[in-house]
Amino acid sequence: MRATHHFLSDAEITTIKGYVPQACGFYDHMGFKVESRSELDDQGQPYPVLHLRRA
């Protein structure tokens, strides 16, 4: 995250990372399921991406 969000402080990054489990729970609640996971983003960077589908 630091590589692309250099404008964020360490405290802000920590807060954002705290939302990730909540976001996953939200999408699950809204009827989405993880179809696959990529360890790299579209630019080949090591930022995991979850591919969701509507259940």
Biopython code that builds the backbone (N, CA, C, O; Angstrom):
import numpy as np
from Bio.PDB.StructureBuilder import StructureBuilder

atoms = [
    (1, "MET", "N", (0.824, -1.184, 0.000)),
    (1, "MET", "CA", (0.000, 0.000, 0.000)),
    (1, "MET", "C", (0.872, 1.253, 0.000)),
    (1, "MET", "O", (0.529, 2.253, -0.630)),
    (2, "ARG", "N", (1.972, 1.198, 0.690)),
    (2, "ARG", "CA", (2.865, 2.354, 0.772)),
    (2, "ARG", "C", (3.340, 2.785, -0.617)),
    (2, "ARG", "O", (3.517, 3.978, -0.863)),
    (3, "ALA", "N", (3.547, 1.832, -1.523)),
    (3, "ALA", "CA", (4.065, 2.154, -2.858)),
    (3, "ALA", "C", (3.098, 3.013, -3.664)),
    (3, "ALA", "O", (3.529, 3.848, -4.459)),
    (4, "THR", "N", (1.811, 2.819, -3.472)),
    (4, "THR", "CA", (0.822, 3.562, -4.255)),
    (4, "THR", "C", (0.103, 4.639, -3.475)),
    (4, "THR", "O", (-0.535, 5.507, -4.070)),
    (5, "HIS", "N", (0.193, 4.603, -2.161)),
    (5, "HIS", "CA", (-0.522, 5.567, -1.322)),
    (5, "HIS", "C", (0.452, 6.307, -0.411)),
    (5, "HIS", "O", (0.261, 6.377, 0.803)),
    (6, "HIS", "N", (1.490, 6.852, -1.017)),
    (6, "HIS", "CA", (2.542, 7.537, -0.260)),
    (6, "HIS", "C", (2.033, 8.728, 0.534)),
    (6, "HIS", "O", (2.707, 9.194, 1.452)),
    (7, "PHE", "N", (0.862, 9.221, 0.195)),
    (7, "PHE", "CA", (0.281, 10.384, 0.861)),
    (7, "PHE", "C", (-0.394, 10.025, 2.183)),
    (7, "PHE", "O", (-0.783, 10.919, 2.936)),
    (8, "LEU", "N", (-0.540, 8.728, 2.478)),
    (8, "LEU", "CA", (-1.162, 8.298, 3.728)),
    (8, "LEU", "C", (-0.107, 8.099, 4.820)),
    (8, "LEU", "O", (1.011, 7.657, 4.557)),
    (9, "SER", "N", (-0.491, 8.434, 6.031)),
    (9, "SER", "CA", (0.405, 8.194, 7.167)),
    (9, "SER", "C", (0.334, 6.723, 7.574)),
    (9, "SER", "O", (-0.568, 5.998, 7.154)),
    (10, "ASP", "N", (1.282, 6.294, 8.388)),
    (10, "ASP", "CA", (1.256, 4.911, 8.889)),
    (10, "ASP", "C", (-0.019, 4.634, 9.663)),
    (10, "ASP", "O", (-0.584, 3.545, 9.565)),
    (11, "ALA", "N", (-0.474, 5.611, 10.431)),
    (11, "ALA", "CA", (-1.707, 5.443, 11.212)),
    (11, "ALA", "C", (-2.913, 5.254, 10.294)),
    (11, "ALA", "O", (-3.785, 4.434, 10.581)),
    (12, "GLU", "N", (-2.970, 6.003, 9.198)),
    (12, "GLU", "CA", (-4.087, 5.868, 8.257)),
    (12, "GLU", "C", (-4.060, 4.505, 7.578)),
    (12, "GLU", "O", (-5.108, 3.889, 7.383)),
    (13, "ILE", "N", (-2.888, 4.036, 7.221)),
    (13, "ILE", "CA", (-2.775, 2.719, 6.596)),
    (13, "ILE", "C", (-3.234, 1.632, 7.558)),
    (13, "ILE", "O", (-3.925, 0.695, 7.158)),
    (14, "THR", "N", (-2.856, 1.755, 8.813)),
    (14, "THR", "CA", (-3.283, 0.776, 9.819)),
    (14, "THR", "C", (-4.796, 0.762, 9.922)),
    (14, "THR", "O", (-5.403, -0.306, 10.000)),
    (15, "THR", "N", (-5.423, 1.953, 9.922)),
    (15, "THR", "CA", (-6.889, 2.043, 9.996)),
    (15, "THR", "C", (-7.537, 1.385, 8.777)),
    (15, "THR", "O", (-8.516, 0.651, 8.912)),
    (16, "ILE", "N", (-6.987, 1.648, 7.582)),
    (16, "ILE", "CA", (-7.549, 1.074, 6.362)),
    (16, "ILE", "C", (-7.461, -0.445, 6.392)),
    (16, "ILE", "O", (-8.417, -1.137, 6.042)),
    (17, "LYS", "N", (-6.319, -0.956, 6.810)),
    (17, "LYS", "CA", (-6.152, -2.413, 6.886)),
    (17, "LYS", "C", (-7.144, -3.013, 7.868)),
    (17, "LYS", "O", (-7.553, -4.163, 7.705)),
    (18, "GLY", "N", (-7.538, -2.254, 8.886)),
    (18, "GLY", "CA", (-8.528, -2.721, 9.844)),
    (18, "GLY", "C", (-9.905, -2.894, 9.229)),
    (18, "GLY", "O", (-10.716, -3.671, 9.732)),
    (19, "TYR", "N", (-10.179, -2.177, 8.143)),
    (19, "TYR", "CA", (-11.486, -2.269, 7.493)),
    (19, "TYR", "C", (-11.608, -3.471, 6.565)),
    (19, "TYR", "O", (-12.719, -3.865, 6.209)),
    (20, "VAL", "N", (-10.497, -4.052, 6.174)),
    (20, "VAL", "CA", (-10.546, -5.145, 5.207)),
    (20, "VAL", "C", (-11.441, -6.290, 5.674)),
    (20, "VAL", "O", (-12.293, -6.724, 4.898)),
    (21, "PRO", "N", (-11.297, -6.805, 6.901)),
    (21, "PRO", "CA", (-12.212, -7.873, 7.327)),
    (21, "PRO", "C", (-13.670, -7.421, 7.333)),
    (21, "PRO", "O", (-14.562, -8.204, 7.008)),
    (22, "GLN", "N", (-13.915, -6.167, 7.699)),
    (22, "GLN", "CA", (-15.286, -5.653, 7.689)),
    (22, "GLN", "C", (-15.831, -5.589, 6.264)),
    (22, "GLN", "O", (-16.998, -5.899, 6.025)),
    (23, "ALA", "N", (-14.985, -5.188, 5.327)),
    (23, "ALA", "CA", (-15.418, -5.115, 3.932)),
    (23, "ALA", "C", (-15.770, -6.504, 3.417)),
    (23, "ALA", "O", (-16.778, -6.676, 2.731)),
    (24, "CYS", "N", (-14.952, -7.487, 3.742)),
    (24, "CYS", "CA", (-15.243, -8.863, 3.318)),
    (24, "CYS", "C", (-16.571, -9.322, 3.899)),
    (24, "CYS", "O", (-17.365, -9.963, 3.212)),
    (25, "GLY", "N", (-16.808, -9.000, 5.149)),
    (25, "GLY", "CA", (-18.079, -9.349, 5.781)),
    (25, "GLY", "C", (-19.256, -8.660, 5.118)),
    (25, "GLY", "O", (-20.317, -9.262, 4.949)),
    (26, "PHE", "N", (-19.075, -7.399, 4.740)),
    (26, "PHE", "CA", (-20.130, -6.651, 4.058)),
    (26, "PHE", "C", (-20.501, -7.307, 2.736)),
    (26, "PHE", "O", (-21.679, -7.533, 2.459)),
    (27, "TYR", "N", (-19.480, -7.619, 1.907)),
    (27, "TYR", "CA", (-19.762, -8.229, 0.606)),
    (27, "TYR", "C", (-20.389, -9.604, 0.752)),
    (27, "TYR", "O", (-21.244, -9.982, -0.049)),
    (28, "ASP", "N", (-19.979, -10.357, 1.761)),
    (28, "ASP", "CA", (-20.597, -11.647, 2.036)),
    (28, "ASP", "C", (-22.063, -11.445, 2.404)),
    (28, "ASP", "O", (-22.933, -12.167, 1.918)),
    (29, "HIS", "N", (-22.332, -10.475, 3.253)),
    (29, "HIS", "CA", (-23.699, -10.172, 3.675)),
    (29, "HIS", "C", (-24.567, -9.739, 2.483)),
    (29, "HIS", "O", (-25.765, -10.022, 2.447)),
    (30, "MET", "N", (-23.957, -9.057, 1.515)),
    (30, "MET", "CA", (-24.691, -8.577, 0.348)),
    (30, "MET", "C", (-24.845, -9.658, -0.722)),
    (30, "MET", "O", (-25.389, -9.396, -1.796)),
    (31, "GLY", "N", (-24.369, -10.870, -0.432)),
    (31, "GLY", "CA", (-24.603, -11.980, -1.334)),
    (31, "GLY", "C", (-23.476, -12.284, -2.306)),
    (31, "GLY", "O", (-23.666, -13.039, -3.260)),
    (32, "PHE", "N", (-22.310, -11.706, -2.073)),
    (32, "PHE", "CA", (-21.167, -11.995, -2.939)),
    (32, "PHE", "C", (-20.312, -13.089, -2.315)),
    (32, "PHE", "O", (-20.199, -13.182, -1.092)),
    (33, "LYS", "N", (-19.724, -13.901, -3.150)),
    (33, "LYS", "CA", (-18.825, -14.963, -2.703)),
    (33, "LYS", "C", (-17.502, -14.821, -3.444)),
    (33, "LYS", "O", (-17.462, -14.365, -4.586)),
    (34, "VAL", "N", (-16.433, -15.214, -2.787)),
    (34, "VAL", "CA", (-15.123, -15.175, -3.422)),
    (34, "VAL", "C", (-15.060, -16.294, -4.451)),
    (34, "VAL", "O", (-15.210, -17.469, -4.115)),
    (35, "GLU", "N", (-14.837, -15.922, -5.698)),
    (35, "GLU", "CA", (-14.721, -16.902, -6.767)),
    (35, "GLU", "C", (-13.264, -17.323, -6.940)),
    (35, "GLU", "O", (-12.977, -18.494, -7.188)),
    (36, "SER", "N", (-12.364, -16.382, -6.812)),
    (36, "SER", "CA", (-10.942, -16.680, -6.909)),
    (36, "SER", "C", (-10.158, -15.554, -6.244)),
    (36, "SER", "O", (-10.709, -14.513, -5.887)),
    (37, "ARG", "N", (-8.878, -15.789, -6.090)),
    (37, "ARG", "CA", (-8.002, -14.813, -5.467)),
    (37, "ARG", "C", (-6.716, -14.730, -6.282)),
    (37, "ARG", "O", (-6.143, -15.751, -6.662)),
    (38, "SER", "N", (-6.275, -13.516, -6.543)),
    (38, "SER", "CA", (-5.004, -13.292, -7.222)),
    (38, "SER", "C", (-4.037, -12.705, -6.212)),
    (38, "SER", "O", (-4.381, -11.766, -5.494)),
    (39, "GLU", "N", (-2.854, -13.239, -6.150)),
    (39, "GLU", "CA", (-1.851, -12.714, -5.222)),
    (39, "GLU", "C", (-1.245, -11.407, -5.720)),
    (39, "GLU", "O", (-0.664, -10.647, -4.945)),
    (40, "LEU", "N", (-1.387, -11.149, -7.034)),
    (40, "LEU", "CA", (-0.863, -9.925, -7.630)),
    (40, "LEU", "C", (-2.002, -9.117, -8.238)),
    (40, "LEU", "O", (-2.985, -9.682, -8.718)),
    (41, "ASP", "N", (-1.866, -7.785, -8.214)),
    (41, "ASP", "CA", (-2.872, -6.955, -8.869)),
    (41, "ASP", "C", (-2.626, -6.922, -10.376)),
    (41, "ASP", "O", (-1.722, -7.600, -10.866)),
    (42, "ASP", "N", (-3.414, -6.147, -11.115)),
    (42, "ASP", "CA", (-3.309, -6.111, -12.572)),
    (42, "ASP", "C", (-1.978, -5.573, -13.075)),
    (42, "ASP", "O", (-1.611, -5.815, -14.225)),
    (43, "GLN", "N", (-1.253, -4.853, -12.239)),
    (43, "GLN", "CA", (0.051, -4.328, -12.616)),
    (43, "GLN", "C", (1.194, -5.240, -12.169)),
    (43, "GLN", "O", (2.366, -4.891, -12.305)),
    (44, "GLY", "N", (0.840, -6.411, -11.636)),
    (44, "GLY", "CA", (1.851, -7.357, -11.195)),
    (44, "GLY", "C", (2.439, -7.043, -9.831)),
    (44, "GLY", "O", (3.451, -7.623, -9.438)),
    (45, "GLN", "N", (1.809, -6.128, -9.110)),
    (45, "GLN", "CA", (2.277, -5.759, -7.779)),
    (45, "GLN", "C", (1.717, -6.733, -6.744)),
    (45, "GLN", "O", (0.658, -7.321, -6.965)),
    (46, "PRO", "N", (2.409, -6.911, -5.624)),
    (46, "PRO", "CA", (1.984, -7.902, -4.621)),
    (46, "PRO", "C", (0.838, -7.406, -3.723)),
    (46, "PRO", "O", (0.961, -7.359, -2.499)),
    (47, "TYR", "N", (-0.278, -7.037, -4.370)),
    (47, "TYR", "CA", (-1.472, -6.614, -3.649)),
    (47, "TYR", "C", (-2.581, -7.605, -3.981)),
    (47, "TYR", "O", (-3.138, -7.555, -5.078)),
    (48, "PRO", "N", (-2.910, -8.496, -3.065)),
    (48, "PRO", "CA", (-3.922, -9.518, -3.345)),
    (48, "PRO", "C", (-5.265, -8.909, -3.756)),
    (48, "PRO", "O", (-5.684, -7.875, -3.236)),
    (49, "VAL", "N", (-5.913, -9.569, -4.687)),
    (49, "VAL", "CA", (-7.205, -9.136, -5.194)),
    (49, "VAL", "C", (-8.171, -10.304, -5.066)),
    (49, "VAL", "O", (-7.872, -11.419, -5.492)),
    (50, "LEU", "N", (-9.325, -10.040, -4.481)),
    (50, "LEU", "CA", (-10.380, -11.044, -4.413)),
    (50, "LEU", "C", (-11.337, -10.811, -5.577)),
    (50, "LEU", "O", (-11.792, -9.689, -5.798)),
    (51, "HIS", "N", (-11.636, -11.858, -6.310)),
    (51, "HIS", "CA", (-12.578, -11.792, -7.420)),
    (51, "HIS", "C", (-13.898, -12.328, -6.879)),
    (51, "HIS", "O", (-13.990, -13.486, -6.470)),
    (52, "LEU", "N", (-14.914, -11.475, -6.881)),
    (52, "LEU", "CA", (-16.206, -11.814, -6.300)),
    (52, "LEU", "C", (-17.236, -12.104, -7.380)),
    (52, "LEU", "O", (-17.137, -11.630, -8.512)),
    (53, "ARG", "N", (-18.208, -12.883, -7.002)),
    (53, "ARG", "CA", (-19.376, -13.121, -7.866)),
    (53, "ARG", "C", (-20.613, -13.060, -6.992)),
    (53, "ARG", "O", (-20.560, -13.340, -5.794)),
    (54, "ARG", "N", (-21.701, -12.700, -7.591)),
    (54, "ARG", "CA", (-22.974, -12.651, -6.871)),
    (54, "ARG", "C", (-23.467, -14.068, -6.698)),
    (54, "ARG", "O", (-23.584, -14.806, -7.677)),
    (55, "ALA", "N", (-23.752, -14.453, -5.501)),
    (55, "ALA", "CA", (-24.183, -15.827, -5.222)),
    (55, "ALA", "C", (-25.630, -16.038, -5.633)),
    (55, "ALA", "O", (-26.164, -17.135, -5.473)),
]
sb = StructureBuilder()
sb.init_structure("model")
sb.init_model(0)
sb.init_chain("A")
sb.init_seg("    ")
for serial, (resi, resn, name, xyz) in enumerate(atoms, 1):
    if name == "N":
        sb.init_residue(resn, " ", resi, " ")
    sb.init_atom(name, np.array(xyz, "f"), 0.0, 1.0, " ", f" {name:<3s}", serial, name[0])
structure = sb.get_structure()
